[in-house]
Amino acid sequence: MWNDKKAKDFESQLKERMEYRTPTGDSVWNRRPLTCLRSMAFHALILRVYAVAKKRIRKGVFGRDGYLHSSWSSLKVAELVGGHCEVTGLNHLAVMKGPVVIIGNHMSSLETIVLPGLILPFKDVAFVVKQSLTTHAIFGPIMCAVPHIAVARLNPREDLKLVLTRGAELIGQGISVVIFPQATRSAEFDIDGFNTLGVKLAARTGVPVIPLALKTDFMANGTWIKDMGRIYPSRIIHFAFGEPLTVTGNGREEHVSVVRHIASRLKDWGGTIKGVVP
């Protein structure tokens, strides 16, 4: 799946169109009745993508381009087995000259591997991730090779302090930060469980917030291995970046705006929302 030239073409396409939709005919499965094998094929190909990435890391030739290319390759794997991806709002990333805090809902591990390829054409990026991900057999070497903030999720106060401190350092280096404020990945958007950590970081550093709504239940969480669940090609993969928000005061209004953006898009996409939209 790894193809440097095609990944560069993908990056140029994003910059030119400011959106993305899976080209018609990208799947080799559309006319084949082997749907029961798609999940196996998807995960096998993802493992191959990451094996190539880890090889590049060992050689010291991964870097920003390797990160983008491995993410692009992961998206191509999803499309190859029948997935369809739609991305809107990239213009909101393009117009901001400096770093931003991107705040989104968290549905599956798919966004963690696909989003870098969508954001890196416009911004250097770091994700706030669970500490366990840095030692993960598949994702660990790659996560450790790129900017990130690893939280233990054992002590909320310590996690807050770490995100604010390390996040400020990264933003000071011109690197945008992606935060999923939910406690865990879920197909359901739990409004009450969506904390204000992202808005606090933006307020601390004086950078704008960009809301991100996503629907990635194309890949479900696995029963035995959470990161290797069944795939559902009929479920469209959605990413929608919203308009930049300048945080003022305690950031409550901006947090509400982020929640409303996510809830609105999920409603359009047929997603599930728990709680009352403020």
C-alpha positions as MATLAB code, in Angstrom:
seq = 'MWNDKKAKDFESQLKERMEYRTPTGDSVWNRRPLTCLRSMAFHALILRVYAVAKKRIRKGVFGRDGYLHSSWSSLKVAELVGGHCEVTGLNHLAVMKGPVVIIGNHMSSLETIVLPGLILPFKDVAFVVKQSLTTHAIFGPIMCAVPHIAVARLNPREDLKLVLTRGAELIGQGISVVIFPQATRSAEFDIDGFNTLGVKLAARTGVPVIPLALKTDFMANGTWIKDMGRIYPSRIIHFAFGEPLTVTGNGREEHVSVVRHIASRLKDWGGTIKGVVP';
ca = [
       0.000    0.000    0.000;
       2.942    2.344    0.576;
       3.390    4.736   -2.344;
       5.220    8.009   -1.742;
       4.137    9.634   -4.997;
       0.439    8.835   -4.517;
       0.577   10.090   -0.931;
       2.066   13.373   -2.164;
      -0.683   13.598   -4.787;
      -3.236   13.072   -2.017;
      -1.683   15.904   -0.004;
      -1.807   18.232   -3.029;
      -5.432   17.283   -3.641;
      -6.425   18.161   -0.094;
      -4.742   21.558   -0.347;
      -6.409   22.300   -3.664;
      -9.965   21.105   -2.931;
     -10.169   21.578    0.854;
     -12.300   18.443    1.048;
     -12.089   14.767    0.216;
     -14.435   12.059   -0.984;
     -13.435    8.524   -1.816;
     -13.178    8.199   -5.606;
     -15.712    5.890   -7.203;
     -14.318    2.448   -7.924;
     -11.477    2.502   -5.370;
     -12.699   -0.716   -3.751;
     -11.756   -4.077   -5.255;
     -14.544   -5.684   -3.219;
     -17.573   -3.925   -4.686;
     -18.532   -6.799   -6.941;
     -17.278   -9.637   -4.773;
     -19.482  -11.509   -2.284;
     -16.620  -12.126    0.183;
     -17.888   -9.673    2.783;
     -17.061  -12.040    5.648;
     -13.371  -11.693    4.785;
     -13.221   -7.896    4.679;
     -12.404   -7.424    8.352;
      -9.585   -9.947    8.141;
      -8.229   -8.308    5.001;
      -8.475   -4.833    6.522;
      -6.484   -5.696    9.640;
      -3.926   -7.756    7.730;
      -3.246   -4.832    5.392;
      -3.101   -2.343    8.282;
      -0.490   -4.540    9.945;
       1.474   -4.462    6.698;
       1.296   -0.652    6.548;
       2.614   -0.368   10.075;
       5.328   -2.937    9.507;
       6.652   -0.727    6.705;
       6.365    2.344    8.945;
       8.325    0.668   11.745;
      10.991   -0.320    9.253;
      11.361    3.316    8.232;
      11.530    4.347   11.876;
      14.398    1.932   12.494;
      16.223    3.405    9.505;
      15.636    6.934   10.776;
      13.719    8.007    7.652;
      10.172    8.244    8.991;
       9.579   11.864   10.006;
       6.651   14.016    8.972;
       6.346   12.508    5.487;
       6.389    8.973    6.853;
       3.635    9.871    9.294;
       1.499   11.329    6.518;
       2.163    8.407    4.196;
       1.316    5.725    6.752;
      -1.916    7.557    7.556;
      -2.790    7.887    3.867;
      -2.039    4.194    3.371;
      -4.410    3.323    6.226;
      -7.182    5.317    4.561;
      -6.483    3.534    1.286;
      -6.791    0.184    3.071;
     -10.236    1.185    4.358;
     -11.275    2.214    0.856;
      -9.811   -0.918   -0.677;
     -12.130   -3.145    1.369;
     -15.196   -1.089    0.514;
     -15.082    1.936    2.836;
     -16.144    5.399    1.715;
     -14.704    8.525    3.352;
     -16.027   12.085    3.264;
     -14.030   15.009    4.687;
     -15.199   18.629    4.840;
     -14.000   21.870    6.411;
     -10.286   21.568    5.662;
     -10.376   25.242    4.688;
     -10.711   26.029    8.401;
      -7.320   24.436    8.987;
      -5.806   26.184    5.981;
      -6.799   29.727    6.940;
      -5.182   29.544   10.383;
      -1.508   30.424   10.059;
      -0.388   29.182   13.461;
      -1.128   26.140   15.612;
      -4.615   25.331   16.879;
      -6.323   22.967   19.308;
      -8.575   20.505   17.497;
     -11.350   19.078   19.698;
     -13.391   16.106   18.538;
     -15.489   13.161   19.611;
     -13.809    9.755   19.754;
     -15.480    6.743   18.157;
     -12.827    4.193   17.133;
      -9.096    3.821   16.602;
      -9.662    4.604   12.913;
      -9.511    8.362   13.510;
      -6.172    8.015   15.286;
      -4.585    6.446   12.209;
      -6.416    8.413    9.484;
      -6.523   11.956   10.893;
      -2.761   12.663   10.637;
      -2.993   12.327    6.853;
      -5.815   14.884    6.779;
      -4.212   17.411    9.132;
      -0.507   17.250    8.235;
      -0.926   18.932    4.822;
      -1.917   22.030    6.819;
      -0.477   21.682   10.325;
       2.168   19.748   12.204;
       0.160   17.777   14.720;
       0.329   15.918   18.018;
      -2.387   13.779   19.602;
      -3.317   13.404   23.244;
      -3.346    9.600   23.669;
      -3.551    6.976   26.385;
      -0.129    6.119   27.779;
      -0.748    2.455   26.936;
      -0.818    3.356   23.249;
       2.887    4.257   23.371;
       3.708    0.647   24.273;
       1.155   -0.905   21.919;
       2.643   -3.659   19.750;
       1.298   -2.085   16.548;
       0.998    1.648   17.197;
       3.609    2.117   19.928;
       6.772    2.571   17.807;
       4.993    5.017   15.501;
       3.436    7.021   18.315;
       6.819    7.321   20.006;
       8.359    8.535   16.748;
       5.998   11.528   16.423;
       4.969   14.379   18.771;
       2.331   13.258   21.290;
       1.008   13.726   24.807;
       0.553   10.470   26.721;
      -1.841   10.511   29.684;
      -2.305    7.675   32.170;
      -6.030    8.329   32.777;
      -5.623    7.310   36.399;
      -5.587   10.765   37.968;
      -7.641   13.450   36.134;
      -5.826   16.276   37.905;
      -2.397   14.957   36.885;
      -3.613   14.398   33.316;
      -4.902   17.980   33.180;
      -1.580   19.322   34.411;
       0.340   17.219   31.881;
      -1.834   18.205   28.927;
      -1.663   21.894   29.787;
       2.106   21.819   30.317;
       3.152   19.561   27.450;
       0.451   20.980   25.181;
       1.778   24.506   25.739;
       5.289   23.307   24.859;
       4.118   21.737   21.601;
       2.002   24.718   20.618;
       4.998   26.943   21.369;
       6.873   24.870   18.776;
       4.123   25.506   16.215;
       2.531   22.068   16.590;
      -1.262   21.774   16.744;
      -2.821   19.454   19.324;
      -5.744   17.054   18.803;
      -7.785   16.222   21.895;
     -10.620   13.704   22.278;
     -12.189   14.791   25.605;
     -14.264   11.616   26.045;
     -13.154    9.114   28.664;
     -13.187    6.275   26.147;
     -13.991    5.482   22.522;
     -17.696    5.077   21.903;
     -20.129    5.013   18.984;
     -22.366    7.167   21.184;
     -21.575   10.849   21.705;
     -21.985   11.382   25.458;
     -22.408   15.118   25.956;
     -22.104   14.980   29.764;
     -18.867   12.987   29.487;
     -17.303   15.450   27.039;
     -14.948   17.507   29.224;
     -13.482   20.988   28.713;
      -9.806   19.985   28.578;
      -9.338   21.141   24.973;
     -10.838   24.550   25.613;
      -8.653   24.946   28.721;
      -5.523   24.255   26.662;
      -6.578   26.743   23.993;
      -7.284   29.384   26.645;
      -3.920   28.730   28.334;
      -1.984   29.093   25.078;
      -4.072   31.735   23.337;
      -4.686   29.725   20.178;
      -8.007   29.073   18.417;
     -10.113   25.949   18.768;
     -11.280   24.008   15.722;
     -14.227   21.673   16.381;
     -14.111   18.245   14.747;
     -17.108   15.986   14.292;
     -16.397   12.444   13.178;
     -18.228    9.204   12.593;
     -15.894    6.236   12.260;
     -18.093    3.298   13.238;
     -16.951    1.806    9.922;
     -14.655   -0.010   12.349;
     -16.170   -1.219   15.611;
     -14.219   -1.801   18.787;
     -13.083   -5.413   19.009;
     -14.443   -7.911   21.533;
     -11.087   -9.485   22.427;
      -8.675   -6.976   20.882;
     -10.206   -3.498   21.095;
      -8.184   -2.097   18.188;
      -9.099   -4.926   15.823;
     -12.871   -4.938   15.571;
     -15.215   -5.835   12.746;
     -15.579   -3.418    9.854;
     -18.870   -2.264    8.332;
     -18.245   -0.978    4.776;
     -21.809    0.349    4.450;
     -21.097    2.946    7.166;
     -19.594    6.083    5.639;
     -16.468    7.464    7.362;
     -17.120   11.135    8.145;
     -14.821   13.964    9.256;
     -16.117   17.547    9.455;
     -13.881   20.365   10.725;
     -15.733   23.447   11.987;
     -15.024   27.146   11.990;
     -12.203   28.361   14.280;
     -13.281   29.665   17.682;
     -11.420   32.236   19.770;
     -11.617   31.309   23.442;
     -12.640   34.113   25.788;
     -13.310   34.120   29.510;
     -13.748   30.642   30.962;
     -14.340   29.155   27.501;
     -17.829   27.855   28.292;
     -19.393   29.373   25.166;
     -16.691   27.891   22.956;
     -17.109   24.466   24.589;
     -20.840   24.628   23.895;
     -20.116   25.572   20.279;
     -17.859   22.510   19.901;
     -20.569   20.244   21.355;
     -23.194   21.738   19.062;
     -20.998   21.271   15.999;
     -20.425   17.602   16.795;
     -24.048   16.905   17.719;
     -25.342   18.647   14.605;
     -23.127   16.685   12.233;
     -23.818   13.389   13.989;
     -27.538   14.038   13.680;
     -27.090   14.614    9.933;
     -25.096   11.379    9.660;
     -27.496    9.257   11.679;
     -25.237    8.999   14.721;
     -26.250    8.429   18.346;
     -26.213   11.227   20.928;
     -26.616   10.835   24.693;
     -27.684   13.844   26.730;
     -29.191   17.204   25.939;
     -27.494   19.508   23.440;
     -26.910   22.838   25.213;
];
